[in-house]
Amino acid sequence: MILALDQGTSSTKALLVDADGAVRGTAARPLSQSHPGPGRVEQDPEELWASVAGAAADLLAAHPGADIAGVALSTQRESVLAWEAATGEPLSPLLSWQDRRGAAHCAQLAAGDEARKITARTGLPVDPMFSATKAAALLDELDPGRRACRSGRIRVGTVDAWLLRRVTGRDVTELGNASRTQLLDLGTGTYSPYLLDLFGVPRAALPEPTASTGPFGSADGLPGVRAGTPLAAVLADSHAALFAHSAGRTGVVKATYGSGSSVMALAPDAAEGLPAGLARTVAWQLPGERPALALEANIAASGTAVRWAAQLLGTDERTLAALAEGAGDSAAVLVPAFEGLGAPYWDRQAVAVLTGFTQAAPRAGLARAAIESVAFQIAETVALFDRALGPAPALHADGGASANTTLMQLQADLCARPVRVGAHPESSALGAAHLAGLNLGLWTAKELRLRADEATAATTVNPRRDAGWRRERLTHWRDAVRRSRLART
């Protein structure tokens, strides 16, 4: 079997995938966040590591006879921390991808010509979500003169890099994750000296980028796994979900529903003429092949919006979903710009607003508005993919909220196409397992394609509403977004 670990924002999940590709067991450990100041979102690296080791241990304890052929890893992406190179001990908290302490730095860059040059090299808009400004802020605190970095005593990197250091002892990072730092040149697949100098991150502090199948070494640092078991694949979480849905094929557009959301598809070779709001990134690199590039739209708050509404109502997310299911279209609109808006607007000065609220059924109305906010944001970004690639015949969905039938029906109605929900919601862990098994020879690329087709055919939600309803609802949403952007921080 493959032991697949998906280290996410709110939890770490573990899957056992057998040689036929079936999920034979799951486990999960929760993970907390702290908010030490405005725009600051942190996690404890040791708690994160305990969640990884604990989820793996729980799963292996429940399946004592499991023969682990290899370990696969998918991770949250732009979050960054610093650690001691010699020991792997963390020197800082993990700064979440949601952390905005680099906002002023980004605003300064955006005011000049640097923003255009950064996007041309990296494929990414200048935004504090990406790792570079957060890494610079960490190093400003830990090593203002950068002497420890340049001497190789301090490492700074993304979650995959730190976990690889803890599990295998190697200072490497997977190429797709490295592309999310905003320090990697997509044209060369290496860190850009121009960007390193611009952001103030010495090359000596960064782990070495490598292909998605490594070599990464053995997972000897993971408790419960026998010595010598290879760590066979590493993918960024959204990229892993795309691999699970597409098995490496073009033409698949997928949406992952997590704390934030990622809409992604493999990219055409030409980058010219892409609609504003779409980013380019490395999806993965397979052995002996050029890096596969993807187009992506990042939504800052989707599951976060649902959790916020549940907390406001003093309930949980399951009860909130039941309230929303019983309500009709909401007169209220929630624009969850808690830390500004991501795609397609990339306006970090926008503020969260709740408009159109009435006295009728306030709890159900707010619950419905929270669920609708997720579907509205995804629908707007899917329209960008239609312009860039031509309309996809279906939208593929995964992540915990893909089990919400009300949300999936709204999504199909707003996107005017079927939504194909993956058979297993944990597509990130599954995609990493698929790549690991491919690397280890447990299955072939053809077998993966057949499994992907079977899995996404399991649940298809077809649209029920007409074009007039869709135009009216999207107009309602865009009016609320305009209010959000006019208010500004």
N, C-alpha and C positions, 0 to 999 in steps of 0.2 A: 504493500500500500504506500501511497504518498501521504505524508503528514503536511498539510497546508495550513499556514498561519497567516491570518489577515489582521495586521495591526492598524486599527482605525482610530478615529478621534474619540469616540465614546466607549470603545471596548476593543478587546482582542478576541478574535474568533478562531477556532481550530476545527479543521475538517480532516477526516480520514477518507481517502478516495482509493477504491480498490482497482485492480488491474483491468476491470471492465468499465471503469469510469464512474461507477456508482458511489454515492456518498454513503459510507457505512457508519459514520458517527460524527457528532458535533459537540463542541464545548465552547464556553465563552466566559470571559472575566471582564467586569466593568472597569472603566477608567474615568477619573474625575478631571475637572479643569479648575483653575483658579483665575481670578480677574483682579490682579493687584493694583490696577489703576485704569483710567479711561483708555480704551483701545488696546489694553494689554490682556492677552490670553495665554496662559502658561499651563504646562503639565509637568509632573514630577517624573524625571527619567527613571528613577528606581521603581516607582509605582508602575510605569509603563513596562519595564523589564519584568517585574513580578507578574503582570497580567499575561505577558507572552509565555513565560515559563510555567505559570499556573494553568493557563488554558491547555497547553501541550500536556502537562502532567495529568490534568483531569481526564483528558481524552484517552491518553495511553493507559491510565489506571482502569478505565471502563472497558478497554479492549486489550487485555493482557497478552493475548496471543498474536497481536498485530505484528506482521513482518514489515518493518519500515524500510522501503527501498531508497527513499530520499525525502528530503525536506524541501518545501516550497514556501516562499515568503512574498506577501504583498503588503504594502505599507502606505500610510498617509504620506503625502508628498512634500509640500513646501515647508513644513515644520522643521525647525533647525535647533541644534544645540552644539555646545562645545564640550570636548572631553580631553583628558590627558592621553597623549599619544602612547606613552609607555604602558599604561595600565587599562585604558578604556574607561576609567572612572569619570563620571560627568563633572564638569566644572561650572555648569549653568543649568537653569531650568530649560525645558523644551519650550521654545517659542512657537506657538501654534500657527498654522497657516492662517488662522483667523486674526492673529495679532497684527495691530496696525501701528506699531511704534516706528516703522519706517515711512509713515505717511508724509512727514515734512520733507524727508530726503527725496521721496518720489516726486513731490510737488516741485521741488527745486530742479530736479532733472527734467520734468515735463515742461518747465518754463523756458528751457533752452532747446538747442538742437539735439541734445543727447538722446531724448526719448525716441526720435526717429531712428537713430543709429542702433540703439538697444534693441528695438523691435525688429529691425532688419536682420540683426545677427541672431537673436534668440527666438524670434517668432512670437514673443510675449509682450503684452502691453506693460508699460511701467506702472507697477502697482505693488503696494506693500504686502500683498498676499504671497508674492514670490520670495525666495529665501535671501536674496542678495542684501537687501537693506537690513533685514533682521540679523544676518550674520555680521554685517558691519557694526550694528549696534552692540551685539554681544562682544565683539572684539574691542570696541571702544572702551567697554567696561573692564574686560579681562586683561587686555594687552594693548594699551593705547599706542605704544610705539611699534607694535607688531614684531618685537624682537623674538618673543617666545614662539610666535607663529613661523617666522622665517627660519628659526633654528630647528623646527620640527617637533617642538615640545607640545604644542597645542594643535588639536584637530578641530575643525568645525564642519558640520555636514548635516545631511537629512537623516530621517529616522532609519532608513534602510542601511545607511553607512554605519551608524552607531550599533545597530543590531548585528550587522555582519562582524563588526569588531568584537562584540561580546560573544557571538556564537562560533565564529570561525577563527578569530584572532587576526584577520586580514584587514588592512586599511584600503578598502575598495568601495565603490558605489555603483549601482546599476545605472546604465546610460539614460534610461527614461526618467528616473528620479533626478539624475544630474541635470537634465534639461530643464527641470522646474526651478533650479536655483537662479536662473537668469544670469548665469555666468558662463554657460556653454554655448559655443558657436555651432548652430545647426549645420552649417556648411562643412565644417571640419570634424565635428564630433569630439572636439577638445575644448578645454577652457580657453576663453579669449583673453589674451594679455590686455587688450584695451578695456574689457569689462572688469577684469580683476583690479586694474589700476583705478578705474573710475569708481568702483564701489569700495576699494580699500581692503580687499581680501587677498592675502598672499597665496600664491599657488601652493607653497609648501604646507599650508594648513589644510588643504583639501584632499580627500581620498581620491584614488585613481579611478576614473570611469572604466567600466567594463561591460561586456555584452550581457544580455539578460539571462544567459545560461552560464555565465562566469568565464573561467573557473573561479569558484568562491571558496573551495576547500570543504572540509568536513564540519558537520554541525556538532562538534564535540562539546561545545559550551552549553548546549541545550539539555537540561536535565531529563533523564528518562530515555534518551536516544542513544543507541549503542555507538561506541567509538568508531569512527571511520565512515559513518553514514553521510553521503554527500549532500550538501546544500545545493540542489540541482537547478533552481530557478528563482529569480527575484524579479518582481514587477511592481511598479507603482499601482495603487489600488484601482484607479479608474482605467488604467491601461490593461490591467489583468481582467477586469470585467469585459472590456471590448474583446480581448482575446477569447474569453469564454463564449461570447455570443457569435463571433465571426470566424474563429479558428484561423485567423490571419487573412481572411478574404476581404476585399473591398466591397462597398455597397451597403454595409450594415451601419446604421446609426443607432447608437444606444444611449439611454439615459440612466445614470446611477443615482438613486435616491438615498442620500445620506444626510449628515448634518448640513452640508451643502450639496449641490448636485453638479454632475459633470455630464454634458452631452458631447459625444465623441464619435468620430468616424475616421477611418484611414484617409489620408490626404492624397490628392493628385500630385504629380511631380511638380507642376507649375504652381508657384505661390502668388503670381500676379493676379490682381482683380478680385481678391477675396473680400467678402463683405466685412465692414468694420464690426468689431465685436468678437470675431473668431480669432483664436490663437492657434499657432502651430507648435507642435511639440514632438519629441521622439516618443513613439509608442512602445517600441521594443527593438532589440537587435538579436537576431537568431544567428547561430554559428555559420560563419562563412558568408553572411549576407550583409548588405548595406542596412543601416538603420531604417526601420519603417517609421514614416512620419504620420502624424494624425492632426486633424483639425479638432478644436475643442472650444466649447463655451462653458465657462465656469460661473455657477450661481452661488452666491455667498451664503444665503440662508434659505434652506428649504425645510429639512427636518428640524432645524433650529427654530423656525417660525412655529411649527406645530408644538414643540416642547414649550416655547414661550407662552403660547395661548393656553396650553394645558395648565401650566403653573399659575397663570393669571386667573383661571377659573377654579383653581384649587382641586384639579383632578389629574388623571393620567392620560397618556396619549391614546390608549385603547378606548377609554370612555369618551374622549374628545372625538375620535373617529366615529363612534356610534351616534353621538349627537349630530355630527355633520351629515351622516347617512340619512337621518330622518328629516333633514331640512332641505328646502328647495334652494334654487339659486339665491345667493346672498345679496341683499341690497348693500351690505358693507363690503369694503375692499381693504384688505391688509397688504400694505407694501412693506415687507420685512427688511428694510434697509438699516438694520441695526448697526452695521459697520459700513454703510454705503451700499451701492449696487454694483454687482459684477456684470457679466454679459447680459444683454447686448450693450449696456450703457457705459459700464466702467466709470461710474460716477461715485467716488468715495465721499463726496460731500453731501450726497442725498441723505435724507433722514427717514426713519420709519414713520409711517402715517397709517391711521385707520380712519377711513372716510365712509360716508353714506350710512352710518349706523342709525337704527331706529329703536323705538321702545319695544317693538314686537319681538318676542322670542330672543332675548339678548344672548343667552348662552349658546343656543343652537346657531344663531347668526354669526357669532364670533368663531365658533368651531368650524362652520362652513367656510368662512372667509380665510381662515388659516389653511385649510386643505386646498381651497381654490388658489391661494397665493403660490403654492408649489406648482400646480398645473399651468397657471398663467405664465410663470417664468420659463418653464420648460417649453411651452408652445412658442413663445417669442424666439427662443434660441433655435428650435427646430426649423423655423422659417428661414433663419440664416443658412442652415445646411441645405435647404431646398434651393436657395439662390446660388450657393457655391457648387453643389454637386448634382443638382436636379432632385426632384422630389423622390424621397425614399418610399418604397411601397408600404413600409411598416416602421414603427418605432419599437425598438427592443428595450425592455425595462428590467432593472434589477435593483437590489438594495432592499432594506427592510420595509420601506413604505410601498414597494411594489405589491405587497400582499393586501394593500388597502383597496378594495374593489371600487369604492366611491371615487377615490383618486384616479384609478386607472380608467374608469369610465369617463370622468372629466377630461383626462388626458387624450383619450381617443377622440372625444367630441371636439376639443379645442384644436387638435392637430389634424382633424379630418382624415384619419387613417387608422388602421388597426394598431393596437398596442400588443406586442407579443411578450408576455411575461415569462421570464426564465423559470424553469422547473424548480430551481433552487435559488432562494433569494441571495445567498452568499456567493455571488458570481465572482467577486474579486479573489477569494480563496480558491474557488474552483478553477478560474483562469490560470492562476499560478500553478496549481496542481497539474493542469493540462500541459503547460509548458514543461514542467519538471518531468512528467511521464514521457513526453516526446523526447526530451534530452536523454533520458535513461533507456529509451527503446521499449517502453511498456506498451506503447501504441504508436500508430502512424498518423501523419497529417490527414490522410484520407479518412481514417476512423474518427479523428477529432471533428472533421467537417460534418460527418453523418450524425455524430452525437449532438453537435450544436444545433443542427436542423431539427432533430427529434426533441431536444429540450425546449427550444423556443416555440415549437408548435403545440406544447402542452396546454398553454392557456393563451387564447387570443381574445382580446376585448375589441369589439367592433364599434365604430361611431354610430350614434343614434340621432344626433341633432343636425339641423340643416345649416346652410351657409349664413342665413340671416341671424339665427341665434348666435352663431360663432362671432360674426362681426360685432353684434351688439355687446357681447360679453367682453371681447378684447378691447373695444372702445372704452368700456367702463373701466377696465384695468389700466389702460394707457392714460386715461384722465387722472387716475389716482397716482400713477407714476410721475406725471407732470407736476402734481402738487408736492410729491416727495422731493423732486429735484429743485423746485422753486423755493421750498423752505430752507434747505441747505444748512450745513453746520457752520 
